[in-house]
Amino acid sequence: MGQDEFLFLLMGLKWTVALSVIGFVSGCIAGLGIALARTSGVALVERITAGYIALFQGTPLLMQLFVVYYGLALIGIKVDAWAAVSVGLTLHASAYLGEIWRGAIEAVPRGQTEASKALALGYVSRMKDVVLPQALRISLPATIGFLVQLIKGTSLASIVGFTELTRAGNIISNQIFQPLTVFGIVGILYFVMCCPLTIYGAHLERKFAASVR
């Protein structure tokens, strides 16, 4: 494999990173709203968001990307592959992160919430200053673990013709007929992205476990 092929892989890597960032950041914003809705105490809101989470956790990401790209086109809404994949990853990430953070919010000791109510803190101040900082710390290992899964999940963007790292590898493999070499390099690039995050997540998990003993 020559220099041009390797540069093409790096171009695919760039789009993999971009998709991961967009999906994760947008998913964080939407996921926070879902987590707050799931813990709002309003039965209807909690049921709706629980259904949303069940839908996206209970169906494959591949199918979700397929439905967003081709389903919207069937009802007259045309979106390009970049937008479709970004929306699909955001919906997927928001469901998982919403559930992760819902669990973290509920894991904050109830006494913290009761103490903040005794101090007459409003809901916004109570969540912003008391609950969410602790919930964020609790959820960090799981959040980083999900980010690793999201990075690998971007490989499914090829179903709508988007050229990220895996599809770039497939294109080059079909051109030079060296699949083991090409996908070996692709695997190394994924490993370089994911392994440091996995190690950092495990470190945070051990650190948190030690602090609560």
C-alpha positions in Angstrom: 0.0 0.0 0.0 1.4 3.3 -1.1 1.4 6.9 0.3 -1.7 7.9 -1.6 -3.7 5.0 -0.2 -2.6 5.8 3.3 -3.5 9.4 2.9 -7.0 8.3 1.8 -7.3 6.3 4.9 -6.3 9.3 7.0 -9.0 11.3 5.2 -11.5 8.6 6.3 -10.1 8.8 9.8 -10.8 12.5 9.8 -14.5 11.9 9.0 -14.7 9.2 11.6 -13.4 11.6 14.3 -15.7 14.3 13.1 -18.8 12.0 13.2 -17.8 10.8 16.7 -17.4 14.3 18.0 -20.7 15.5 16.5 -22.6 12.4 17.6 -21.1 12.6 21.1 -21.5 16.3 21.8 -25.0 16.5 20.3 -25.9 13.3 22.2 -24.6 14.8 25.4 -26.8 17.8 25.1 -29.9 15.8 24.2 -29.0 13.1 26.7 -28.9 15.5 29.5 -32.4 16.7 28.7 -33.6 13.1 28.6 -31.9 12.3 31.9 -33.6 15.3 33.6 -36.9 14.3 32.1 -36.5 10.7 33.3 -36.0 12.0 36.8 -38.5 14.8 36.7 -41.2 13.0 38.8 -43.8 13.8 36.1 -45.2 10.4 35.1 -46.2 11.2 31.5 -42.8 12.8 30.7 -41.0 9.9 32.3 -43.0 7.4 30.3 -42.4 9.2 27.0 -38.6 9.4 27.6 -38.5 5.8 28.8 -40.2 4.8 25.5 -37.7 6.8 23.5 -34.8 5.1 25.3 -36.3 1.7 24.8 -36.7 2.3 21.1 -33.1 3.3 20.4 -31.6 0.8 22.8 -33.8 -2.0 21.5 -33.0 -1.5 17.8 -29.6 -1.8 16.0 -27.7 1.4 15.1 -27.4 0.0 11.5 -31.2 0.0 11.2 -31.5 3.5 12.8 -29.1 5.0 10.2 -30.9 3.2 7.4 -34.3 4.6 8.6 -33.1 8.1 9.0 -31.4 8.3 5.6 -34.0 6.3 3.5 -37.1 6.8 5.6 -36.9 10.6 5.5 -36.5 10.5 1.7 -39.7 8.5 1.4 -41.7 11.3 3.1 -40.1 13.9 0.9 -37.3 15.1 3.2 -34.0 14.8 1.4 -30.9 14.8 3.5 -27.3 14.0 2.5 -25.4 11.2 4.0 -23.4 13.5 6.3 -26.5 15.0 7.9 -28.3 11.6 8.1 -25.5 9.9 9.9 -25.0 12.9 12.2 -28.7 12.8 13.1 -28.7 9.0 13.5 -25.7 9.0 15.8 -27.1 11.9 17.9 -30.4 10.0 18.4 -28.6 6.8 19.3 -26.1 8.6 21.7 -28.8 10.6 23.4 -30.8 7.5 24.3 -27.8 5.7 25.8 -26.3 8.8 27.5 -29.7 9.7 28.9 -30.0 6.4 30.5 -26.4 6.4 31.8 -26.9 9.8 33.4 -30.4 9.0 34.7 -28.7 6.2 36.7 -26.0 8.5 37.9 -28.5 11.1 39.0 -30.4 8.5 41.0 -27.2 7.2 42.4 -26.5 10.6 44.1 -27.3 10.1 47.8 -30.9 11.2 48.6 -29.7 13.1 51.6 -27.9 15.5 49.2 -31.2 16.4 47.5 -33.1 16.6 50.8 -30.4 18.9 52.3 -30.6 21.2 49.2 -34.4 21.4 49.6 -34.0 22.3 53.2 -31.8 25.2 52.1 -34.6 26.4 49.9 -32.7 25.8 46.7 -34.8 25.8 43.6 -34.8 23.0 41.1 -32.3 24.6 38.7 -29.9 25.5 41.5 -30.3 22.1 43.1 -29.5 20.2 39.9 -26.8 22.6 38.7 -24.9 23.0 42.0 -25.6 19.8 44.0 -26.8 16.9 41.9 -25.3 17.1 38.5 -21.7 17.7 39.6 -21.8 14.5 41.6 -23.7 12.6 38.9 -21.2 13.6 36.3 -18.4 12.2 38.4 -20.3 8.9 38.9 -21.1 8.6 35.2 -17.7 9.4 33.7 -16.4 5.8 33.3 -19.6 4.6 31.6 -19.8 7.8 29.5 -16.2 7.2 28.2 -17.0 3.6 27.6 -20.0 4.6 25.5 -17.8 7.1 23.5 -15.5 4.2 22.6 -18.6 2.2 21.3 -19.7 5.3 19.4 -16.4 5.7 17.6 -16.6 2.1 16.5 -20.2 2.5 15.6 -19.4 5.2 13.0 -18.2 2.3 10.8 -21.9 1.6 10.1 -22.1 5.0 8.2 -21.0 3.1 5.1 -24.6 1.8 4.7 -25.6 5.2 3.4 -22.5 5.6 1.3 -20.6 7.9 3.7 -16.8 7.4 3.4 -15.4 7.2 6.9 -12.4 5.0 7.9 -13.9 1.6 7.4 -15.4 2.4 4.0 -12.2 4.1 2.9 -10.4 0.9 3.8 -12.9 -1.2 1.8 -12.4 1.1 -1.2 -8.7 0.8 -1.1 -8.8 -2.9 -0.5 -11.0 -3.3 -3.6 -8.4 -1.3 -5.6 -5.1 -2.9 -4.5 -6.4 -6.4 -3.4 -4.5 -6.4 -0.1 -7.3 -6.7 2.4 -5.2 -8.0 5.3 -2.7 -5.1 5.0 -5.4 -2.5 4.5 -7.7 -3.6 7.3 -4.8 -4.3 9.6 -3.9 -0.6 9.3 -7.6 0.4 9.7 -7.7 -1.8 12.9 -4.6 -0.1 14.2 -6.1 3.4 13.6 -9.2 2.4 15.5 -7.1 1.0 18.3 -5.1 4.2 18.6 -8.3 6.1 19.0 -10.1 3.8 21.3 -7.4 2.3 23.6 -6.4 5.5 25.4 -10.1 6.2 26.1 -10.6 2.6 27.4 -7.6 2.9 29.7 -8.7 6.3 31.0 -12.2 5.0 31.6 -10.9 2.0 33.6 -8.6 4.4 35.6 -11.6 6.6 36.5 -13.6 3.6 37.5 -10.9 2.3 39.8 -10.4 5.8 41.2 -14.1 6.2 41.9 -14.4 2.7 43.5 -11.5 3.5 45.8 -13.0 6.8 46.9 -16.2 5.3 48.0 -14.7 2.5 50.2 
